[in-house]
Amino acid sequence: MRQVLIPCAMLAGAVALGAQARQPLALPKVAPTVDQILSLERAESPEISPDGRWVAYTVRHTNWDDNAYETQIWLVDANGTRTRQLTTSKKSSSSPAWSPDGSRLAFVSDRTEKRQIYVINPLGGEAEPLTSVEDGVTSFEWSPDGTRIAFTATEAKPASLKDREKKYGEFQVIDQEHRMTHLFVIDVRSKATRPLTTGAFTVGSFQWSPDGQAIAFDHRIDPTQSNRGTADISIVTVADGTVRKLVTQEGPDTRPVWAPDGSRIAFQTAMASPTYFYGNQVIAIVPASGGTPEPLTAAFDEDPNLVGWKGNSIFFAASHQTSSYLYRLDPATKTIVRLAPSDDVIDSSFSLTNDGSSVAFLRADAKSMPEVFVEHLGADLRVATDSTKKLTDMNAQAAGWNSGTREVVSWKSQDGATIEGVLHKPADFDPQRKYPLLIVIHGGPTGVSRPVPYSSAIYPIDVWVPRGVLVLEPNYRGSAGYGAKFRALNVRNLGVGDAWDVLSGIDALVAKGFVDPARVGTMGWSQGGYISAFLATHDSTRFKAISVGAGISDWMTYYVNTDIHPFTRQYLQATPWDDPEIYAKTSPITYIKQAKTPTLIQHGDADQRVPPPNAFELYQGLQDQNVPTKLIIYKGFGGIGHGPTKPKSHRATMDHNLEWFDRYLFQVPLRSPSPQ
């Protein structure tokens, strides 16, 4: 059941959910449990109204009874003085989007099982359903005049396929029977719906032209991730569905954004680079009538993510080391200005007003999980002095918890590369003591660990730290936020260079005198699971316990089973048929006879990204070497099955890691599962 922090009747004067003033606690702070961490309500998806007076956002809560994370939409005024919950239906309401005049709010909800579009008056009342698409709506956007909504949806199952299933049952011909996603438009008043695109391609992101007569969209040859590099950009005329190709170069070209005058389109692109999995993308512009793309951010050494084009400025988001910010790009001069006034913040989910004078966003830092903020930009489109306003207080939920501290540390790796990581310390940390150390390795490899509390739902970092444990999250070579050269340091060096970065980080902390080298463990999911498997078969004495989550054990096995074959070809610069040696060199299974460390293996039963054969291969290899091991196959992971998506599967992965490290590193009796 959901635990409401503040009764709805008391919310009229509250800043946000959980924001009611609390008296200081006389009792000492306590360590949170797994269930408490997973039950935290979280603010997400802020959307500022066109005039900047209101911000809609969602609050995610945990429904343990239905084993689901559910979201509802809230409204707060830009002064933070009035807050109320807008949607209350069973299941989730999400993706709020203001109509151009701010009089209505559209959103999607799965209250009737499939995700459909609804419209509601933000002043109150019942939501009106707009769509009734067979398999639900993927994404949507209001037309500039507010009379129509464009949306994407997957094609309905054809009658021929239904007939075949009646005769033969279900089967699939791989790579030949894709159901594409296409564009549709619905009249908001009449609810009349018609398709805008059809054919042998699948639509991704899209945006209306300022005059409402056309829609720019990206599309690729099929829905598979292996073909993401085929993404191009086209324009469809809304009146008659005529499609005109605009950008057709090699590599992915995505996320079209119109200039306010409709003359040009900005987009994200690899500019035909064949190494788009780890190389920098750029923002480029192209005339809406057609022409040669012009890159604007070639000098910006990170991946920019388009937010919007307002007036004479293009706004984008990007990481910088462990932080992330909003940036302003002048398309005429290619000048880039960072808008965040502080260095040590993690800003995300930006939403701009029509004129670009105000922005709503999420902000987190080393002491705070994400909150909704609003900022006003001055005439020079820089953050106005003292204009930043926090609109929510989700962190009040954890006011009585002992969560430790987080800081960014750095060290030199074996080859001299500078590596950073996030070090979690107990609140009463004493540098004269020697602490056990756990390494938690992020996935990607182009992920990044940031200093934010309660951010892990697979590994119970915030349970371990109050127990007197140090936790290091290394941003090993290949991580985002450190530039293209750093992200390429593990090309044809996967596992090998990554292991250097982890082991040198351990050595650097041991050298400081506060780590017990006899009590060290490592774990990670996806690429982090692969690195943990690599360490398990390379360094048999360093670790007391290891956990491998959805990890790669054999690049050959991975290559022929994954849904992103180009990933491996780009990083190893070969197929296994062209260069079997590099596949063997970087595969943990090659070194299985060196393994000695007790290893937990966790994997989803329907994982498409890192399919289960990788788990079974590592498990059998460890068994044959008489290494203590346990393989847990989880059912019910959503999406592509690559990680837990529901509260009880998150609880399971966290509890299983607590039990494993209790047994083999801390050497305490096995824990009982968390209470239901």
C-alpha positions as CSV (number, residue, x, y, z in Angstrom):
1,M,0.0,0.0,0.0
2,R,1.1,3.5,-0.6
3,Q,2.1,5.5,2.4
4,V,1.0,9.1,2.0
5,L,3.4,11.5,3.7
6,I,1.0,14.4,4.0
7,P,-2.8,14.1,3.8
8,C,-4.2,15.7,0.6
9,A,-6.4,18.0,2.6
10,M,-3.2,19.5,4.2
11,L,-1.5,20.2,0.9
12,A,-2.9,23.6,0.0
13,G,-0.1,25.5,1.7
14,A,2.6,22.9,1.4
15,V,5.5,23.4,-1.0
16,A,5.2,19.9,-2.3
17,L,4.7,16.3,-1.3
18,G,6.7,15.7,1.9
19,A,7.4,19.4,2.4
20,Q,5.5,20.0,5.6
21,A,7.7,21.4,8.3
22,R,9.0,18.8,10.8
23,Q,10.2,19.2,14.3
24,P,13.9,18.2,14.8
25,L,14.1,14.6,15.9
26,A,15.5,14.0,19.4
27,L,16.4,10.4,18.5
28,P,19.7,9.6,16.7
29,K,19.5,9.0,13.0
30,V,18.9,5.4,11.9
31,A,20.1,3.4,9.0
32,P,17.4,2.9,6.3
33,T,16.3,-0.6,5.3
34,V,16.0,-1.9,1.7
35,D,12.3,-1.5,1.8
36,Q,12.4,2.0,3.1
37,I,14.8,3.0,0.3
38,L,12.7,1.4,-2.4
39,S,9.5,3.1,-0.9
40,L,10.9,6.6,-1.3
41,E,8.6,8.8,-3.3
42,R,10.5,10.6,-6.1
43,A,9.8,13.7,-8.1
44,E,10.2,13.3,-11.9
45,S,9.4,14.9,-15.2
46,P,8.9,18.6,-14.5
47,E,7.0,20.5,-17.2
48,I,6.8,24.3,-16.9
49,S,3.6,26.0,-18.2
50,P,4.0,28.2,-21.4
51,D,3.8,31.4,-19.3
52,G,6.0,30.1,-16.5
53,R,3.4,30.4,-13.8
54,W,3.0,26.6,-13.0
55,V,5.1,23.5,-13.0
56,A,3.6,20.1,-13.5
57,Y,5.6,17.1,-12.3
58,T,5.1,13.5,-11.4
59,V,5.6,11.7,-8.1
60,R,6.5,8.1,-8.2
61,H,5.4,5.9,-5.4
62,T,5.8,2.2,-4.6
63,N,2.8,-0.1,-4.7
64,W,4.0,-3.2,-3.0
65,D,0.6,-4.9,-3.2
66,D,0.6,-4.7,-7.0
67,N,4.4,-4.9,-7.3
68,A,4.6,-1.7,-9.3
69,Y,6.1,1.8,-9.4
70,E,3.2,4.2,-10.0
71,T,3.2,7.9,-10.8
72,Q,0.7,10.6,-10.4
73,I,0.8,14.2,-11.6
74,W,1.2,17.2,-9.3
75,L,1.0,20.9,-9.8
76,V,3.0,23.6,-8.0
77,D,3.1,27.3,-8.7
78,A,6.5,28.8,-9.7
79,N,6.7,30.6,-6.3
80,G,6.4,27.2,-4.5
81,T,3.4,28.4,-2.4
82,R,0.6,26.3,-3.8
83,T,0.8,22.5,-4.5
84,R,-1.8,20.0,-5.3
85,Q,-2.2,16.5,-6.7
86,L,-3.9,16.6,-10.1
87,T,-4.4,12.9,-10.9
88,T,-5.5,10.2,-8.5
89,S,-6.6,7.3,-10.7
90,K,-5.5,3.7,-10.2
91,K,-2.2,2.9,-12.0
92,S,0.0,5.6,-13.5
93,S,-0.4,9.0,-15.0
94,S,2.8,10.4,-16.5
95,S,4.4,12.6,-19.2
96,P,2.5,15.8,-18.5
97,A,2.4,18.3,-21.4
98,W,0.8,21.7,-21.4
99,S,-1.3,22.9,-24.3
100,P,0.2,26.0,-26.0
101,D,-2.2,28.3,-24.2
102,G,-1.7,26.6,-20.9
103,S,-5.4,25.9,-20.4
104,R,-5.1,22.1,-20.6
105,L,-2.7,19.4,-19.6
106,A,-2.3,16.2,-21.7
107,F,-0.7,13.1,-20.2
108,V,-0.6,9.4,-20.8
109,S,-2.0,6.8,-18.4
110,D,-2.3,3.0,-18.3
111,R,-5.4,3.1,-16.2
112,T,-7.1,1.0,-19.0
113,E,-4.1,-1.3,-19.3
114,K,-2.7,0.3,-22.5
115,R,-1.0,3.7,-22.4
116,Q,-3.5,6.2,-23.8
117,I,-3.6,10.0,-24.0
118,Y,-5.8,12.0,-21.6
119,V,-6.6,15.7,-21.3
120,I,-7.4,17.5,-18.1
121,N,-8.1,21.0,-17.0
122,P,-5.3,21.9,-14.6
123,L,-7.8,23.8,-12.4
124,G,-9.4,20.5,-11.6
125,G,-12.0,18.0,-12.9
126,E,-12.0,14.7,-14.5
127,A,-9.5,13.7,-17.2
128,E,-11.0,13.0,-20.7
129,P,-9.6,10.1,-22.7
130,L,-8.5,11.0,-26.2
131,T,-7.1,7.8,-27.8
132,S,-8.0,4.2,-27.8
133,V,-5.0,2.7,-29.7
134,E,-4.8,-1.1,-29.7
135,D,-1.3,-1.3,-28.3
136,G,-1.1,2.1,-26.7
137,V,0.6,5.3,-27.4
138,T,4.4,5.7,-27.3
139,S,4.9,9.5,-27.2
140,F,2.9,12.6,-28.1
141,E,3.1,16.4,-28.7
142,W,0.6,19.2,-29.0
143,S,0.2,21.1,-32.3
144,P,1.2,24.8,-32.0
145,D,-2.4,25.9,-32.2
146,G,-3.6,23.4,-29.6
147,T,-6.3,21.8,-31.8
148,R,-4.4,18.6,-32.5
149,I,-2.0,16.2,-31.0
150,A,0.5,14.1,-32.9
151,F,1.5,10.8,-31.4
152,T,3.4,7.6,-32.2
153,A,2.1,4.1,-31.8
154,T,3.0,0.6,-32.9
155,E,1.2,-0.8,-35.9
156,A,-1.7,-3.2,-35.0
157,K,-1.1,-6.9,-35.6
158,P,-2.1,-7.6,-39.2
159,A,-5.0,-9.9,-39.9
160,S,-2.7,-12.3,-41.8
161,L,-0.6,-12.8,-38.7
162,K,-3.6,-13.4,-36.6
163,D,-4.8,-16.0,-39.1
164,R,-1.4,-17.7,-39.1
165,E,-1.4,-17.9,-35.3
166,K,-4.8,-19.6,-35.4
167,K,-3.4,-22.2,-37.7
168,Y,0.2,-22.7,-36.5
169,G,0.4,-21.1,-33.1
170,E,3.0,-18.4,-32.3
171,F,6.4,-18.3,-33.9
172,Q,8.7,-15.5,-35.2
173,V,10.9,-15.2,-38.2
174,I,13.8,-13.2,-36.9
175,D,14.5,-9.8,-38.5
176,Q,11.7,-10.3,-41.0
177,E,8.4,-9.6,-39.1
178,H,8.8,-6.2,-37.5
179,R,5.8,-4.2,-36.4
180,M,6.8,-0.6,-37.0
181,T,6.0,2.6,-35.0
182,H,4.3,5.3,-37.0
183,L,3.0,8.9,-36.6
184,F,-0.7,9.7,-36.1
185,V,-2.6,12.9,-35.5
186,I,-5.8,13.3,-33.5
187,D,-8.2,16.2,-33.5
188,V,-8.6,17.1,-29.8
189,R,-12.3,18.2,-30.1
190,S,-13.7,15.5,-32.4
191,K,-11.1,12.8,-31.5
192,A,-10.9,11.9,-35.2
193,T,-7.6,10.1,-35.8
194,R,-5.6,9.5,-38.9
195,P,-2.2,8.1,-39.7
196,L,0.6,10.4,-41.0
197,T,3.2,7.8,-41.9
198,T,3.2,4.3,-43.1
199,G,5.8,2.0,-44.6
200,A,9.0,0.0,-43.9
201,F,10.5,2.2,-41.2
202,T,9.9,3.0,-37.6
203,V,9.5,6.5,-36.1
204,G,11.4,7.7,-33.1
205,S,11.3,11.3,-31.9
206,F,9.4,14.1,-33.7
207,Q,8.4,17.8,-33.4
208,W,5.7,20.0,-35.1
209,S,6.9,22.9,-37.2
210,P,6.1,26.3,-35.7
211,D,3.3,26.9,-38.3
212,G,1.7,23.5,-37.6
213,Q,1.8,22.4,-41.2
214,A,4.6,19.8,-41.0
215,I,6.3,17.4,-38.5
216,A,10.0,16.6,-38.6
217,F,10.8,13.1,-37.3
218,D,13.7,10.6,-37.1
219,H,13.2,7.1,-38.3
220,R,15.2,3.9,-38.8
221,I,14.8,0.8,-40.9
222,D,13.3,-1.3,-38.1
223,P,12.7,-1.2,-34.3
224,T,15.8,-3.2,-33.4
225,Q,18.6,-1.5,-31.5
226,S,21.2,-3.1,-33.8
227,N,19.9,-0.8,-36.5
228,R,19.9,2.5,-34.5
229,G,22.8,3.6,-36.8
230,T,20.3,3.8,-39.7
231,A,18.3,6.7,-38.2
232,D,17.7,9.5,-40.6
233,I,15.4,12.6,-40.5
234,S,12.4,13.4,-42.7
235,I,9.6,15.9,-42.8
236,V,5.9,14.9,-43.3
237,T,3.3,17.4,-44.5
238,V,0.3,17.1,-42.1
239,A,-2.3,17.9,-44.7
240,D,-1.6,15.0,-47.1
241,G,1.0,12.8,-45.4
242,T,3.7,13.5,-48.0
243,V,7.1,12.6,-46.6
244,R,10.3,14.3,-47.7
245,K,13.8,13.1,-46.7
246,L,15.9,15.8,-45.0
247,V,19.1,14.1,-43.5
248,T,20.2,10.8,-44.9
249,Q,23.9,10.6,-44.0
250,E,25.5,7.4,-42.4
251,G,25.2,6.9,-38.7
252,P,22.4,8.0,-36.3
253,D,20.7,11.4,-36.9
254,T,18.0,12.0,-34.3
255,R,15.8,14.4,-32.2
256,P,14.9,17.1,-34.7
257,V,14.1,20.5,-33.2
258,W,12.7,23.4,-35.3
259,A,14.0,26.9,-35.2
260,P,11.3,29.3,-34.0
261,D,11.0,30.8,-37.5
262,G,10.7,27.4,-39.1
263,S,13.7,28.0,-41.4
264,R,16.1,25.4,-39.9
265,I,16.2,22.2,-37.9
266,A,18.7,21.3,-35.3
267,F,19.3,17.6,-34.5
268,Q,21.7,15.2,-32.8
269,T,24.1,13.4,-35.0
270,A,27.2,11.3,-35.2
271,M,28.0,13.1,-38.5
272,A,28.6,9.7,-40.3
273,S,31.1,8.5,-37.7
274,P,31.2,4.7,-37.6
275,T,32.1,4.8,-33.8
276,Y,28.8,6.3,-32.6
277,F,28.6,3.9,-29.6
278,Y,31.5,5.7,-27.9
279,G,32.4,8.7,-30.0
280,N,30.9,12.2,-29.4
281,Q,27.7,13.1,-31.0
282,V,27.2,16.8,-32.0
283,I,24.3,19.2,-32.5
284,A,24.0,20.2,-36.2
285,I,21.6,22.3,-38.1
286,V,20.2,22.0,-41.6
287,P,17.9,24.2,-43.7
288,A,14.3,22.9,-43.4
289,S,14.2,23.0,-47.2
290,G,17.2,20.7,-47.4
291,G,20.9,21.0,-47.7
292,T,24.2,20.0,-46.0
293,P,24.2,19.6,-42.2
294,E,26.4,22.1,-40.4
295,P,27.8,20.8,-37.0
296,L,27.7,23.4,-34.2
297,T,29.3,21.7,-31.2
298,A,32.4,20.0,-32.6
299,A,34.5,21.9,-30.1
300,F,32.3,20.7,-27.2
301,D,34.0,17.5,-25.9
302,E,30.9,15.6,-24.6
303,D,27.5,14.4,-25.9
304,P,25.0,17.3,-26.0
305,N,21.3,16.4,-25.6
306,L,18.9,18.8,-27.3
307,V,16.4,20.5,-25.0
308,G,14.9,23.2,-27.2
309,W,15.3,26.2,-29.6
310,K,14.0,29.4,-28.1
311,G,14.6,32.8,-29.8
312,N,18.2,32.9,-30.9
313,S,19.4,30.2,-28.6
314,I,19.6,26.4,-28.7
315,F,19.5,24.8,-25.3
316,F,21.1,21.4,-24.5
317,A,22.0,19.3,-21.5
318,A,25.3,17.5,-21.0
319,S,27.4,15.8,-18.4
320,H,30.7,17.2,-17.0
321,Q,32.5,14.6,-15.0
322,T,30.1,13.6,-12.2
323,S,27.9,16.7,-12.7
324,S,25.4,17.7,-15.4
325,Y,24.1,21.1,-16.6
326,L,22.0,23.1,-19.0
327,Y,23.9,24.9,-21.7
328,R,23.0,27.7,-24.2
329,L,24.3,27.5,-27.8
330,D,24.4,30.5,-30.1
331,P,23.9,28.9,-33.6
332,A,25.3,32.0,-35.3
333,T,28.6,32.1,-33.4
334,K,28.7,28.5,-32.1
335,T,29.4,30.0,-28.6
336,I,28.4,27.8,-25.7
337,V,27.6,29.0,-22.2
338,R,27.0,26.9,-19.2
339,L,23.9,28.1,-17.3
340,A,24.3,26.4,-13.9
341,P,25.9,28.8,-11.4
342,S,27.2,26.0,-9.2
343,D,29.8,23.3,-10.1
344,D,28.7,20.4,-7.9
345,V,25.1,19.9,-9.0
346,I,23.4,17.3,-11.1
347,D,20.7,19.0,-13.2
348,S,18.4,17.1,-15.6
349,S,14.9,16.9,-17.2
350,F,14.8,20.5,-18.4
351,S,11.6,22.2,-19.5
352,L,11.6,25.8,-20.9
353,T,8.8,28.4,-21.2
354,N,7.7,29.5,-24.7
355,D,10.1,32.5,-24.6
356,G,13.0,30.6,-22.9
357,S,12.9,33.1,-20.0
358,S,12.3,30.4,-17.3
359,V,13.3,26.7,-16.9
360,A,12.0,23.9,-14.7
361,F,14.3,21.0,-13.9
362,L,15.4,18.4,-11.4
363,R,18.5,19.1,-9.3
364,A,20.4,16.7,-7.0
365,D,23.7,16.8,-5.2
366,A,25.8,14.9,-2.7
367,K,23.3,15.6,0.1
368,S,20.0,15.6,-1.8
369,M,18.1,13.3,-4.2
370,P,16.4,15.1,-7.1
371,E,14.0,17.9,-6.3
372,V,12.0,20.1,-8.7
373,F,13.5,23.6,-9.2
374,V,12.7,26.6,-11.4
375,E,15.1,29.3,-12.6
376,H,14.6,32.6,-14.4
377,L,17.0,33.6,-17.1
378,G,18.0,37.2,-17.6
379,A,18.1,39.2,-20.9
380,D,21.5,37.6,-21.6
381,L,19.9,34.1,-21.0
382,R,22.1,33.5,-18.0
383,V,20.7,32.5,-14.7
384,A,19.3,35.6,-13.0
385,T,20.7,36.4,-9.5
386,D,18.8,34.7,-6.7
387,S,16.2,33.4,-9.2
388,T,16.6,29.7,-8.3
389,K,13.6,28.3,-6.4
390,K,13.2,24.8,-5.0
391,L,9.6,23.7,-5.4
392,T,9.6,20.3,-3.7
393,D,11.1,18.7,-0.6
394,M,11.2,15.0,-1.3
395,N,14.3,14.7,0.9
396,A,12.2,15.3,4.0
397,Q,11.3,11.6,3.8
398,A,14.8,10.7,4.7
399,A,15.4,13.4,7.4
400,G,15.8,10.8,10.1
401,W,18.1,8.5,8.2
402,N,21.8,8.0,8.6
403,S,23.0,8.0,4.9
404,G,26.7,8.8,5.3
405,T,28.5,11.2,3.0
406,R,29.6,11.2,-0.7
407,E,32.6,12.8,-2.3
408,V,34.4,12.6,-5.6
409,V,37.9,11.2,-5.4
410,S,40.5,10.6,-8.1
411,W,43.6,8.4,-8.7
412,K,46.0,7.4,-11.4
413,S,45.4,4.1,-13.2
414,Q,48.1,1.7,-14.3
415,D,48.7,3.5,-17.7
416,G,48.6,7.0,-16.1
417,A,45.0,7.8,-16.9
418,T,43.2,9.9,-14.3
419,I,40.2,8.1,-12.9
420,E,37.5,9.6,-10.7
421,G,34.9,7.8,-8.5
422,V,32.3,8.5,-5.9
423,L,33.4,7.5,-2.4
424,H,30.6,6.8,0.2
425,K,31.7,7.1,3.8
426,P,29.9,6.5,7.1
427,A,28.7,9.7,8.8
428,D,31.1,9.0,11.7
429,F,34.1,8.2,9.4
430,D,37.4,8.1,11.2
431,P,40.5,8.1,9.0
432,Q,42.4,6.3,11.7
433,R,40.2,3.2,11.4
434,K,40.4,0.5,8.7
435,Y,37.1,-0.1,6.9
436,P,35.9,-2.9,4.6
437,L,35.5,-1.7,1.0
438,L,32.9,-2.6,-1.5
439,I,33.2,-1.6,-5.2
440,V,30.0,-0.9,-7.1
441,I,30.7,-0.6,-10.9
442,H,28.2,1.2,-13.2
443,G,27.0,-0.1,-16.5
444,G,27.3,1.3,-20.0
445,P,30.2,1.5,-20.3
446,T,29.2,5.1,-21.1
447,G,27.2,5.4,-17.8
448,V,28.5,7.5,-15.0
449,S,28.3,7.3,-11.2
450,R,27.2,10.6,-9.5
451,P,27.3,11.6,-5.8
452,V,23.6,11.3,-5.1
453,P,22.0,9.5,-2.1
454,Y,19.6,6.6,-2.5
455,S,20.3,6.3,-6.2
456,S,20.9,2.6,-6.4
457,A,18.0,0.1,-6.5
458,I,20.1,-3.0,-7.2
459,Y,23.0,-2.7,-4.7
460,P,22.1,-1.6,-1.1
461,I,24.8,1.1,-0.9
462,D,22.9,3.2,1.6
463,V,22.3,0.1,3.8
464,W,25.9,-0.9,3.9
465,V,27.5,2.5,4.6
466,P,25.8,3.1,7.9
467,R,27.0,-0.3,8.9
468,G,30.6,1.0,8.7
469,V,31.4,0.2,5.1
470,L,33.2,2.3,2.5
471,V,31.7,2.1,-1.0
472,L,33.6,3.2,-4.1
473,E,31.8,3.7,-7.4
474,P,34.6,4.1,-10.1
475,N,34.0,6.1,-13.3
476,Y,36.3,3.8,-15.2
477,R,37.6,4.5,-18.7
478,G,34.7,4.6,-21.1
479,S,32.4,6.5,-18.7
480,A,30.5,9.5,-19.9
481,G,31.3,13.0,-18.7
482,Y,35.1,12.9,-19.4
483,G,35.3,13.5,-23.1
484,A,35.7,11.4,-26.3
485,K,39.3,10.5,-25.7
486,F,38.5,9.0,-22.3
487,R,35.5,7.2,-23.6
488,A,37.7,5.5,-26.2
489,L,40.3,4.3,-23.8
490,N,38.7,0.9,-23.5
491,V,38.4,0.3,-27.3
492,R,40.1,-3.1,-27.9
493,N,40.9,-2.9,-24.2
494,L,37.6,-3.9,-22.6
495,G,38.0,-5.6,-19.2
496,V,41.8,-5.1,-19.3
497,G,41.9,-1.4,-18.9
498,D,38.7,-1.4,-16.8
499,A,40.3,-3.7,-14.3
500,W,43.4,-1.4,-14.1
501,D,41.1,1.4,-13.1
502,V,39.3,-0.5,-10.4
503,L,42.4,-2.1,-8.9
504,S,44.3,1.1,-8.9
505,G,41.4,2.8,-7.1
506,I,41.5,0.1,-4.4
507,D,45.3,0.6,-4.1
508,A,44.9,4.4,-3.8
509,L,42.4,4.0,-0.9
510,V,44.5,1.4,0.8
511,A,47.5,3.7,0.6
512,K,45.5,6.3,2.5
513,G,45.4,3.9,5.5
514,F,41.7,3.6,6.1
515,V,40.8,0.5,4.0
516,D,41.3,-3.0,5.2
517,P,42.8,-4.8,2.2
518,A,41.6,-8.2,3.6
519,R,38.0,-7.1,3.4
520,V,37.2,-6.0,-0.2
521,G,34.4,-7.0,-2.5
522,T,33.2,-5.9,-5.9
523,M,29.9,-6.0,-7.9
524,G,28.2,-4.4,-10.8
525,W,25.3,-4.8,-13.4
526,S,25.6,-5.0,-17.2
527,Q,29.0,-3.6,-18.1
528,G,29.7,-3.4,-14.4
529,G,28.8,-7.1,-14.1
530,Y,31.2,-7.9,-17.0
531,I,34.1,-6.0,-15.2
532,S,33.3,-7.9,-12.0
533,A,33.4,-11.2,-13.9
534,F,36.7,-10.1,-15.4
535,L,38.1,-9.3,-12.0
536,A,36.8,-12.7,-10.7
537,T,38.9,-14.6,-13.2
538,H,42.0,-12.3,-13.0
539,D,42.7,-11.4,-9.4
540,S,42.1,-14.4,-7.2
541,T,43.4,-13.0,-4.0
542,R,42.2,-9.3,-4.0
543,F,38.5,-9.9,-3.3
544,K,36.6,-11.9,-0.6
545,A,33.3,-11.9,-2.5
546,I,32.1,-10.8,-6.0
547,S,28.6,-10.3,-7.5
548,V,28.0,-10.3,-11.3
549,G,24.8,-8.8,-12.4
550,A,23.7,-9.3,-16.1
551,G,27.4,-9.5,-17.0
552,I,29.2,-10.6,-20.1
553,S,31.3,-13.7,-19.6
554,D,32.2,-14.5,-23.2
555,W,32.2,-11.8,-26.0
556,M,31.6,-14.4,-28.6
557,T,28.5,-15.7,-26.8
558,Y,27.4,-12.1,-26.2
559,Y,28.0,-11.0,-29.8
560,V,25.8,-13.7,-31.4
561,N,23.0,-13.3,-28.8
562,T,22.7,-9.6,-28.0
563,D,20.2,-7.1,-29.5
564,I,23.1,-4.6,-30.2
565,H,25.6,-6.4,-32.4
566,P,27.3,-3.1,-33.6
567,F,28.3,-2.4,-30.0
568,T,30.8,-5.2,-29.9
569,R,32.1,-4.6,-33.4
570,Q,32.8,-1.0,-32.6
571,Y,34.5,-1.6,-29.2
572,L,36.5,-4.6,-30.3
573,Q,36.8,-3.3,-33.9
574,A,36.2,-6.8,-35.3
575,T,33.8,-9.6,-35.4
576,P,34.8,-12.9,-33.7
577,W,35.3,-14.4,-37.2
578,D,37.8,-11.6,-38.1
579,D,39.8,-11.5,-34.8
580,P,39.1,-14.3,-32.4
581,E,42.1,-13.4,-30.3
582,I,40.7,-10.0,-29.2
583,Y,37.4,-11.7,-28.2
584,A,39.4,-14.3,-26.2
585,K,41.7,-11.7,-24.6
586,T,38.8,-9.6,-23.3
587,S,36.5,-12.5,-22.2
588,P,36.4,-13.5,-18.5
589,I,35.7,-17.1,-19.4
590,T,39.2,-17.3,-21.1
591,Y,40.7,-17.1,-17.6
592,I,38.2,-19.2,-15.7
593,K,40.9,-21.5,-14.3
594,Q,42.3,-18.6,-12.3
595,A,39.0,-18.0,-10.5
596,K,38.8,-18.6,-6.7
597,T,36.6,-15.9,-5.3
598,P,33.0,-16.8,-4.2
599,T,30.8,-15.3,-6.9
600,L,27.1,-14.5,-7.0
601,I,25.5,-14.4,-10.5
602,Q,22.3,-12.5,-11.0
603,H,20.5,-12.4,-14.4
604,G,17.0,-11.8,-15.9
605,D,15.5,-14.8,-17.7
606,A,14.5,-12.8,-20.8
607,D,17.5,-10.4,-21.0
608,Q,17.9,-9.2,-24.6
609,R,20.9,-6.9,-24.1
610,V,23.1,-9.5,-22.3
611,P,21.2,-12.8,-22.8
612,P,21.3,-15.5,-20.1
613,P,23.8,-17.8,-21.8
614,N,26.5,-15.5,-20.5
615,A,25.3,-16.2,-16.9
616,F,25.1,-20.0,-17.4
617,E,28.6,-20.1,-19.1
618,L,30.2,-18.3,-16.1
619,Y,28.3,-20.4,-13.6
620,Q,29.4,-23.7,-15.1
621,G,32.9,-22.5,-15.4
622,L,33.1,-21.5,-11.8
623,Q,31.5,-24.8,-10.7
624,D,34.1,-26.7,-12.7
625,Q,36.8,-24.9,-10.7
626,N,35.0,-25.7,-7.4
627,V,34.5,-21.9,-6.7
628,P,31.6,-21.2,-4.4
629,T,28.9,-19.8,-6.7
630,K,25.2,-19.2,-6.9
631,L,23.2,-18.4,-10.0
632,I,19.9,-16.6,-9.5
633,I,17.6,-16.2,-12.6
634,Y,14.9,-13.6,-12.1
635,K,11.6,-13.6,-13.9
636,G,9.4,-10.6,-14.7
637,F,11.9,-7.9,-15.6
638,G,10.2,-5.4,-17.9
639,G,11.3,-3.8,-21.1
640,I,14.2,-5.7,-22.7
641,G,14.6,-7.7,-19.5
642,H,18.1,-6.3,-18.8
643,G,17.4,-5.2,-15.2
644,P,14.8,-5.2,-12.5
645,T,11.9,-2.8,-13.1
646,K,9.5,-3.7,-10.2
647,P,9.8,-3.2,-6.5
648,K,9.9,-6.9,-5.5
649,S,12.6,-7.7,-8.1
650,H,14.6,-4.7,-6.8
651,R,14.1,-6.0,-3.3
652,A,15.3,-9.4,-4.3
653,T,18.5,-8.2,-6.0
654,M,19.4,-6.0,-3.1
655,D,18.6,-8.6,-0.4
656,H,20.5,-11.3,-2.3
657,N,23.6,-9.1,-2.4
658,L,23.3,-8.3,1.3
659,E,23.2,-12.0,2.0
660,W,26.1,-12.9,-0.3
661,F,28.5,-10.3,1.1
662,D,27.4,-11.0,4.7
663,R,28.4,-14.6,4.2
664,Y,31.6,-14.3,2.3
665,L,33.0,-10.9,3.2
666,F,31.6,-9.9,6.6
667,Q,31.3,-13.5,7.7
668,V,28.1,-13.0,9.6
669,P,25.0,-15.3,9.7
670,L,22.8,-15.1,6.6
671,R,20.2,-12.4,6.8
672,S,16.5,-13.2,6.7
673,P,14.6,-11.5,3.7
674,S,13.2,-8.1,4.1
675,P,9.7,-8.0,5.6
676,Q,6.8,-8.0,3.1
